Each structure stands twice: as structure tokens, then as C-alpha cells.
Amino acid sequence: MKKLKSNIANMAIVLTLIAVLAAGALAWVNDETSGPIEEINNAAIENGIKSVILGDRDIEFTVESPREQDGFVFHNVNDRNGNLLGTAVESTDKNGFGGALKIMVGFDPDGVILGYTVLEHSETPGLGAQADGWFRQKSADVQEQPVALDILLGKPAAPGNHNIIGMNPGDDMMTVSKDGGDVDAITASTITSKAFLRAVNAAYKALFGYTAADAVSGASSQN
Amino acid sequence: MNYFKTIINGIFKENPTFVLLLGMCPTLATTTSAMNGLGMGVATMFVLICSNTFISLFKNLIPDGVRIPCYIVVIASFVTALQMLMQAYVPDLYKTLGIFIPLIVVNCIILGRAEAFAAKNNILAAICDGIGIGIGFTVALTLLGFVRELLGSGAVFGHQVMPTSMNMLVFVLAPGAFITLGLLMAIVNSIKNRKA
């Protein structure tokens, strides 16, 4: 078959045809995959709620239907008598190192952090991507043997505190220690750490209306 | 046309990363670990084979005047379909690679091979070219990711092999990507020159 000539009619018809075919094919794929994708997303949210509120505790619970407000999503979790166990909040900070950082953080009714999980991130592997584990490790868990090189360079061998579980953003300064807060940033990933803590504070503020960091200065929220 | 030769050609003589220097954006951005490099390479290979096949099949139906827009629509459709399929059926892989998948649309290797090879050759040759270039790209990305992960975070495919205090952060960040790429290219070229 000879190649079609590049006159206006041929060009218009072929381009339109290809665009229509592509749109049709994509619509079909979208139709086929939207079901499974939604299931997976719902399952991820459900597992997230369970892990940030209950942790390892194995008790019966029910999740109220989610409530959305100003970009936050709240999931209230009740025990089987209908008493509030805590609230899981989906919170996003747009200024992570690699883009938006979306987390879910669970507060008990007093505002104490029960747990958190990172839902979506684009942080650097090996650095900011450690956020999912870093902020739940007790200092003892990560205390490494002092390494000769670190001692030579005068670096502190033992890391400080970066476990946020059990903290209460209403009482504790939930900012990185560089900013005068109580949480040690991930080594070499201060931007990620700040974004993470901003998301936690924003979630708390959306739920309870204030944070301890607010009271000191408004500056930390802009860093 | 020797099909086997076409495949080998894509891996060595016309390796997209080390020789043609195509697709540098995803190459530098995604190779922070060996696994990311491998995944990106395989995803690109899939799209490359599909688009090469399609374009070679319909090369006579596409008038020259609108060939670039047509290729772009075809490539973008395959990428979008791939993204949705991965999200639905391999969610774990999608979670690690999700943000890189849309980058494949603007990967000039795919448009480059469509224009330079698929549009001029028969369908079998085009598929072989897709496989060859795809493997070449995957090998290059995995190698780059391997070196950067080992030096930058002391791990091999996610398994820690060196103490974290020996990490050279720069290799995980952008400058390290350029340094590693430059050195790997020098090594590949010196091997090639010795053979010639």
C-alpha cells in the first residue's frame, strides 16, 4: 500500500480517527480498571485507619463514614459500645522535598497521637522516604554503634528523639529541633521532616482548632 | 534485515543511554535505586514495543504532515493505559513507580525510535528494535541505579550492605546522577574503543 499524501483532507481524517480510537480505547481501559482501583484505594484507607488508631491492639471497632472539610478527611473510629476511640485524619502538605506528602494520622479524643502512616509521597529513597518509619522509632531503636568516622568528625553518636507517637500537638512543640521544636528531623531530610510535621500539625488544628506551635509564633508554619 | 542483530544493536551499539544519550530526564530522575531503575526500564520497554508495533503497522496510513501529533497520541494512550492497568493489578509496583509512569510520554527514546526506525521498517523489525532498545535502556538504568544506591544509601536492591554512616548522600541526589552517568559512559566507551 502506498503512503497517504499529506493533503489537508487526509491529515484531518487520520488525526481525528487516531484521536477517536485512542479515546475509545482509553475509555474502555478506564472502565475495566476503575472498579479494582477503587477497591484497592478503599482497602488502603481502611488498613490505614486501622493501623493509625488501633496499632497492634486487636479489638472490635466501627468506622463512621468519612467527613471532608478544607482538604482534610476525618474518619471517626468507635469501639463496639459506640465510644470514640480516636479520629484518623488524612492530611496533605504540598511542600515535601519531591512534591505533595499525604499522610494519615490518628488522634485519641484528647489529641494524643496514636499512630500515623504515609499514604503518598515523592521523597528521595533512602532519605526523605524513611518518614514512614522514622517518626515512630524510639531513640533506643535507632541507636547505632558509634562509628569511628562520626567520632572523628565530632558528630553525636546517639540520635535524639523523633518518635511522635504519644505526643500531643496541643501541648508539645511539634516542629523540628532546628526550629526549636521537640522532634529530631530525619538526617539530611529537613525539608521532608518539616513537611511531615506541618501535615501533622495541620491535621490536629483542623480537628481541635489550635496547636502549641501556633502559640509561640506563626513563623514556624511558613518555614 | 537480521532481527537478532537489531536487538543486539539496541543493547550495545545504539544503547539509548550510553551512546544515543536519549531520554536523559527519566534516566537521571528515577535511578535513585536499582529497583526504581529496573521498573522504569521495563515500563518504558513495554510502551516502546507497543508504540513501535502500532506505528510500524500503520506507517502508510499516517500522512507525513501529521506524523508527530499522531505518534504522540499513540504513545500517550499506551502510557495512560499502562498506568491504569498497573494501578489496578500491580498496586505495589505502582506505588513505587507511580509518579514516573507519566514521564514515559515525554521520553524522547520512544518518539525517537518511532520516527527513526518504526516508521521506516516492517513490523517484526520494529518489535525487535523495541525489545533491543528497551533492554538497553533497562540495563543502563539498573546499572546507574545500582551504583547510586550502593554509594548513596549503602544498599543493593533495598538490602543494606554497608553501614549508613558510610553513605555518600550526593550520589542519591541530582549531582551524583550526573557524576555516575559520566563515569559509566566513559567506561562503556573505553570498552567499545578497545574492541574496535
Contacts between the chains, C-beta under 8 A, distances in Angstrom:
chain1	res1	chain2	res2	distance
A	1	B	60	4.9
A	2	B	60	6.8
A	3	B	59	7.6
A	3	B	60	4.8
A	3	B	63	7.6
A	3	B	64	7.5
A	4	B	60	6.7
A	4	B	61	6.0
A	4	B	62	7.2
A	4	B	63	4.7
A	5	B	63	6.4
A	6	B	63	4.2
A	6	B	64	5.0
A	6	B	65	3.5
A	6	B	66	7.5
A	7	B	63	7.6
A	10	B	63	4.8
A	11	B	63	5.1
A	11	B	65	5.0
A	11	B	66	4.4
A	14	B	61	6.4
A	14	B	62	5.9
A	14	B	63	6.0
A	14	B	66	6.3
A	14	B	70	6.7
A	15	B	66	4.8
A	15	B	69	6.0
A	15	B	70	6.1
A	15	B	73	7.8
A	18	B	62	7.8
A	18	B	70	5.2
A	18	B	73	5.4
A	18	B	74	6.8
A	19	B	73	5.7
A	22	B	73	5.2
A	22	B	74	6.8
A	22	B	76	7.7
A	22	B	77	4.0
A	25	B	77	6.2
A	25	B	81	6.9
A	26	B	77	5.8
A	26	B	80	5.7
A	26	B	81	6.3
A	29	B	80	7.8
A	29	B	81	4.6
A	29	B	84	5.4
A	29	B	85	6.8
A	30	B	84	6.1
A	32	B	88	7.8
A	33	B	84	4.4
A	33	B	85	6.2
A	33	B	87	6.8
A	33	B	88	3.8
A	33	B	89	7.9
A	35	B	88	8.0
A	36	B	88	4.0
A	36	B	89	6.8
A	37	B	84	7.2
A	37	B	87	5.1
A	37	B	88	4.9
A	40	B	87	7.5
A	40	B	88	7.2
A	40	B	91	4.9
A	98	B	99	7.9
A	99	B	99	7.5
A	122	B	99	5.2
A	124	B	32	6.2
A	124	B	172	5.8
A	124	B	173	7.2
A	125	B	32	4.7
A	125	B	33	4.9
A	125	B	36	6.8
A	125	B	149	7.7
A	125	B	153	7.0
A	125	B	172	7.0
A	126	B	32	7.1
A	126	B	33	7.2
A	126	B	149	7.4
A	126	B	152	6.2
A	126	B	153	3.3
A	126	B	155	7.2
A	126	B	167	7.4
A	126	B	172	5.4
A	127	B	153	7.9
A	127	B	169	7.3
A	127	B	172	6.3
A	144	B	163	7.7
A	144	B	164	7.5
A	144	B	165	7.5
A	147	B	163	6.3
A	147	B	165	4.2
A	149	B	165	5.9
A	149	B	166	7.6
A	150	B	165	5.6
A	188	B	169	5.6
